[in-house]
Amino acid sequence: MKAIDRLFARIAAPMDGPLLSISGGLLLLGLLTLYSASTDGSARITSQLFNVGIALAVMWMAAQVPPQTLMRFALPAYLLGLALLVAVALFGDVRNGARRWLSLGFGSGQPSEIMKVAMPLMLAWYFHKNEAALGLRDYLVAAALLAIPTLLIARQPDLGTALLVAAAGFYVIFLAGLSWKLLIGAAAALAASLPFLWSLMHDYQRRRILTLFDPTEDPLGAGYHIIQSTIAVGSGGITGKGWLNGSQTHLEFIPERTTDFIFAVYSEEFGLIGNTLLLALYLALITRGLMIAANAPTFFSRLLAGAVTLTFFTYAFVNMGMVSGILPVVGVPLPLVSYGGTALVTLFLDIGILMSINRHRTLVQT
């Protein structure tokens, strides 16, 4: 028994109780909704449980790695991700009109996922390295480091991942002390460049934005996703229709209902009360992450923890916004709820990084 207790204590040592409890609550809601949304409920649940097992193992391993070691991996991870993105642009597999995958011999992968973690690592390392005398030049260099992979990902095209990578990098730059004057200037420059960016978009991307303003213009085409998801969200009412009783879900009106549009399934079956619980869990996750960031002992740790935490906000806000019809449809899953292995592993890697920063806080201070 003592050996088992020691083993359990060793496994539990790097874990942060609040983060683990909140993540577990979100996973449970996700599994319940996934079972209802799937035509082959048990098979999809089994597959997702396998994904959860891998993600938890990645989280545990990340929680063991001290922030100083993470800092040493920042530049190599960024350069590797950048090299793989270039390889995708030159040799990547084309699927459904998008060049996002790279053949690895034993399978294929999306190198853009690496940048979701490598980008905040790289920028946090860069600002930490130049902390003593940050100036305009440093922010411009950081902006360039962010722009190159973001544009490569957007060119694939993969606007959802490009948005998440850009947001993760922007949070680091903002938390590093970006001046409001520079921020307003950058926003003005972005607004001025919108006509140029519009000309660079693919036709389907333009249709998604135009459909946002009037989805009924093409109810069976570009507007179908938004129309059906907003019907499901609204029909849930206060208390919802009940688990396994969502008509939009089980009559298969909701597209991509186990992945990007799982929030529509959840809203229909659990209603406003269920959405309040879901939002409370996300708020608790973000609050805990920001507390870890505020107590981090080094500039690198504070920037990394803050950016990683706010990435969860971006995932949730963009997904709920597109399902509710207030944002264009992009490929962003609902964090820890949507079906899928890659995003789940990436998000639990972020949680493991937060646990590492919190666990090694006192070690760094002493």
C-alpha positions in Angstrom: 0.0 0.0 0.0 2.8 2.4 0.8 4.4 1.8 -2.6 1.0 2.5 -4.3 0.6 5.7 -2.2 4.1 6.9 -3.2 3.3 6.2 -6.8 0.1 8.1 -6.6 1.8 11.0 -4.8 4.5 11.1 -7.5 1.8 11.2 -10.3 -0.2 13.8 -8.5 2.7 16.0 -7.5 2.9 18.2 -10.6 -0.9 18.6 -10.9 -2.7 21.8 -10.0 -6.0 20.8 -8.3 -8.2 23.7 -9.5 -7.0 23.4 -13.1 -7.5 19.7 -13.1 -11.0 19.9 -11.6 -12.2 22.6 -14.0 -10.8 20.7 -17.0 -12.5 17.6 -15.8 -15.8 19.4 -15.6 -15.5 20.7 -19.2 -14.4 17.2 -20.4 -17.5 15.6 -18.8 -19.8 18.1 -20.4 -18.1 17.5 -23.7 -18.5 13.7 -23.5 -22.2 14.0 -22.6 -22.8 16.3 -25.5 -20.7 14.2 -27.8 -22.6 11.1 -27.0 -25.9 12.8 -27.9 -24.5 14.4 -31.0 -23.0 11.2 -32.5 -24.9 8.7 -34.6 -22.4 6.1 -33.3 -22.3 7.4 -29.7 -20.3 4.7 -28.0 -17.7 4.4 -30.8 -17.1 8.2 -30.9 -16.9 8.3 -27.1 -14.3 5.5 -27.0 -12.3 7.4 -29.6 -12.5 10.6 -27.6 -11.6 8.8 -24.4 -8.4 7.6 -26.2 -7.7 11.2 -27.2 -8.3 12.3 -23.6 -5.8 9.7 -22.3 -3.1 11.0 -24.7 -3.8 14.6 -23.8 -3.6 13.9 -20.1 -0.3 12.2 -20.5 1.0 15.1 -22.5 -0.3 17.5 -19.8 1.5 15.5 -17.0 4.8 15.4 -18.9 4.6 19.2 -19.6 3.9 19.9 -16.0 7.2 18.2 -15.1 9.3 20.5 -17.3 10.6 23.6 -15.5 10.0 27.0 -17.2 13.8 27.4 -17.7 13.8 24.3 -19.9 10.7 25.5 -21.8 12.6 28.7 -22.5 15.5 26.7 -24.0 13.1 25.0 -26.4 11.5 28.2 -27.6 13.7 29.1 -30.5 14.2 25.5 -31.8 10.4 24.9 -31.6 9.7 28.1 -33.5 12.3 27.3 -36.2 11.0 23.7 -36.6 7.4 24.9 -36.9 8.5 27.5 -39.5 10.4 25.0 -41.5 7.5 22.6 -41.5 5.1 25.4 -42.6 7.4 26.1 -45.5 7.5 22.4 -46.3 3.7 22.3 -46.3 3.6 25.2 -48.8 6.1 23.4 -51.1 5.2 19.7 -50.7 2.0 19.5 -48.6 -1.0 17.3 -49.4 -4.0 19.0 -50.9 -7.3 18.0 -49.3 -10.6 19.8 -50.1 -8.8 22.6 -51.8 -6.5 23.3 -48.9 -2.8 22.5 -48.5 -2.5 22.0 -44.7 -1.1 18.5 -44.2 2.4 17.2 -44.5 3.1 13.5 -45.2 5.3 11.9 -42.5 5.7 8.5 -44.0 3.7 6.7 -41.2 0.9 9.3 -41.5 0.2 13.0 -42.0 0.1 16.0 -39.7 -0.7 19.6 -39.5 2.4 21.6 -38.7 0.3 24.7 -38.0 -0.7 23.1 -34.7 2.9 23.4 -33.5 2.8 27.1 -33.8 -0.1 27.4 -31.3 2.4 26.6 -28.6 5.7 27.6 -30.3 4.6 31.2 -31.0 3.9 32.3 -27.4 7.0 30.4 -26.3 9.2 32.2 -28.9 7.8 35.7 -28.2 8.0 35.2 -24.4 11.6 34.1 -24.8 12.4 37.1 -27.0 10.9 39.7 -24.7 12.5 38.0 -21.6 15.9 38.2 -23.4 15.5 41.9 -24.1 13.6 42.8 -20.9 16.1 45.3 -19.6 15.6 47.7 -22.5 12.4 47.1 -24.5 11.8 49.6 -27.3 9.9 50.1 -30.5 12.4 48.0 -32.4 11.7 45.0 -30.2 7.9 45.2 -30.8 8.5 45.5 -34.5 10.7 42.4 -34.5 8.1 40.5 -32.4 5.4 41.6 -34.9 7.5 40.2 -37.8 8.1 36.9 -35.9 4.4 36.7 -35.5 3.4 37.7 -39.1 5.5 35.2 -41.0 4.0 32.0 -39.7 0.5 33.5 -39.5 0.6 34.5 -43.2 1.9 31.0 -44.1 -1.0 29.4 -42.2 -3.6 31.8 -43.7 -2.2 31.0 -47.2 -3.0 27.3 -46.8 -5.8 28.5 -46.3 -6.6 27.9 -42.6 -8.1 31.1 -41.2 -9.1 29.4 -37.9 -5.6 28.3 -37.0 -4.1 31.5 -38.3 -6.4 33.5 -36.0 -5.5 31.4 -33.0 -1.7 31.7 -33.7 -2.0 35.4 -34.2 -4.0 35.8 -31.0 -1.5 33.8 -29.0 1.3 36.0 -30.3 -0.6 39.2 -29.9 -1.3 38.5 -26.2 2.4 38.1 -25.5 3.2 41.4 -27.3 0.4 43.1 -25.4 1.4 41.7 -22.0 5.0 42.7 -22.6 3.9 46.3 -22.3 2.8 47.4 -25.8 1.9 51.1 -25.8 -1.8 52.0 -26.3 -0.6 54.5 -29.0 1.1 51.7 -30.9 -1.9 49.5 -30.5 -4.3 52.2 -31.8 -1.9 52.8 -34.7 -1.8 49.2 -35.6 -5.6 48.9 -35.4 -5.8 51.9 -37.8 -3.3 50.4 -40.2 -5.3 47.1 -40.1 -8.5 48.9 -40.9 -6.9 50.8 -43.8 -5.5 47.5 -45.2 -8.9 45.7 -45.2 -9.6 46.4 -48.9 -6.3 44.8 -49.7 -6.9 41.8 -47.4 -10.3 41.4 -48.9 -8.7 41.0 -52.4 -6.4 38.3 -51.1 -9.2 36.2 -49.7 -10.6 33.1 -51.4 -14.2 33.2 -52.7 -15.5 30.9 -50.0 -13.9 33.1 -47.3 -15.6 36.2 -48.7 -18.9 34.3 -48.8 -18.6 33.4 -45.1 -18.2 37.0 -44.1 -21.1 38.3 -46.4 -23.3 35.4 -45.1 -22.7 36.7 -41.6 -24.8 39.8 -42.4 -27.6 37.9 -44.2 -27.5 34.1 -44.0 -31.0 33.8 -45.5 -29.5 35.0 -48.9 -28.2 31.4 -49.4 -30.1 29.3 -46.8 -29.1 25.9 -48.4 -25.5 26.9 -49.1 -23.2 29.3 -47.3 -25.9 30.4 -44.8 -27.0 26.8 -43.8 -24.5 26.4 -40.9 -25.4 29.7 -39.3 -29.2 29.3 -39.7 -29.4 25.8 -38.3 -27.0 26.5 -35.4 -28.9 29.7 -34.3 -32.2 27.8 -34.5 -30.7 25.1 -32.2 -29.3 27.7 -29.8 -32.5 29.6 -29.6 -34.8 26.6 -29.3 -33.0 25.5 -26.1 -34.7 28.2 -24.1 -34.0 28.5 -20.4 -33.8 24.9 -19.4 -33.1 23.2 -22.7 -34.9 20.2 -24.3 -33.0 17.7 -22.2 -30.1 15.4 -22.8 -30.6 13.2 -25.9 -33.8 15.2 -26.8 -32.4 17.9 -29.1 -34.6 17.8 -32.3 -32.2 19.8 -34.4 -29.4 17.5 -33.4 -31.1 14.1 -33.8 -32.8 15.1 -37.1 -29.3 15.9 -38.2 -29.9 19.5 -39.2 -26.8 20.8 -37.4 -23.7 20.4 -39.5 -20.3 19.4 -37.9 -22.2 18.8 -34.7 -19.5 16.8 -32.9 -16.7 19.3 -33.7 -17.0 23.0 -34.6 -20.8 23.2 -33.9 -21.0 21.1 -30.8 -22.0 24.3 -28.8 -25.3 24.3 -30.8 -26.0 20.8 -29.6 -25.2 21.7 -26.0 -27.3 24.8 -26.1 -30.3 23.0 -27.5 -30.2 20.3 -24.9 -29.1 22.2 -21.8 -30.4 25.7 -22.5 -29.4 29.0 -20.8 -28.8 27.2 -17.5 -26.4 24.8 -19.1 -24.7 27.7 -21.0 -24.3 29.6 -17.7 -22.5 26.6 -16.2 -20.3 26.2 -19.3 -19.3 29.9 -19.2 -18.7 29.7 -15.4 -16.2 26.8 -16.0 -14.4 28.8 -18.7 -14.3 31.9 -16.5 -12.9 29.8 -13.7 -10.2 28.3 -16.0 -9.2 31.7 -17.3 -9.2 33.2 -13.7 -7.0 30.4 -12.4 -4.6 30.8 -15.3 -4.3 34.6 -14.8 -3.6 34.0 -11.1 -0.8 31.7 -12.1 0.5 34.3 -14.5 0.3 37.1 -11.9 2.3 35.0 -9.4 4.9 33.8 -11.9 8.5 34.8 -10.8 10.0 35.6 -14.2 9.1 37.8 -17.1 9.1 34.8 -19.4 6.8 32.8 -17.2 4.3 35.7 -16.8 4.1 36.3 -20.5 3.8 32.7 -21.4 1.2 31.9 -18.7 -0.9 35.0 -19.6 -0.8 34.3 -23.3 -1.7 30.6 -22.9 -4.6 31.5 -20.6 -6.0 34.1 -22.9 -5.8 31.5 -25.8 -8.6 29.6 -24.0 -10.7 32.8 -24.1 -10.0 33.1 -27.8 -11.1 29.5 -28.5 -14.3 29.8 -26.6 -15.2 33.3 -27.7 -14.7 32.6 -31.4 -16.5 29.2 -31.4 -19.5 30.5 -29.5 -19.6 33.6 -31.6 -19.6 31.8 -34.9 -22.2 29.2 -33.7 -24.4 32.1 -32.4 -24.1 34.0 -35.7 -22.1 37.0 -34.5 -18.8 36.0 -36.0 -17.9 34.4 -39.4 -17.7 30.6 -39.5 -14.1 29.5 -39.0 -12.6 26.2 -38.0 -12.2 26.7 -34.3 -13.3 24.0 -31.8 -15.0 24.6 -28.5 -12.0 24.0 -26.0 -12.1 20.7 -24.2 -15.6 20.0 -25.4 -15.4 19.4 -29.2 -14.4 16.0 -30.6 -10.9 15.7 -31.9 -7.4 14.7 -30.8 -5.0 17.4 -32.1 -6.7 20.4 -30.6 -7.3 18.5 -27.3 -3.6 17.6 -27.0 -2.6 21.2 -27.8 -4.9 22.6 -25.1 -3.8 20.1 -22.5 -0.2 20.9 -23.3 -1.1 24.5 -22.5 -2.7 23.4 -19.2 0.5 21.4 -18.4 2.6 24.5 -19.1 0.4 26.5 -16.6 0.9 23.7 -14.0 4.6 23.7 -14.6 4.9 27.5 -14.1 2.8 27.2 -10.9 4.7 24.2 -9.6 8.2 25.6 -10.1 7.3 29.1 -8.8 8.9 28.7 -5.4 11.9 26.8 -6.9 12.8 29.7 -9.1 12.4 32.2 -6.3 14.7 30.4 -4.0 
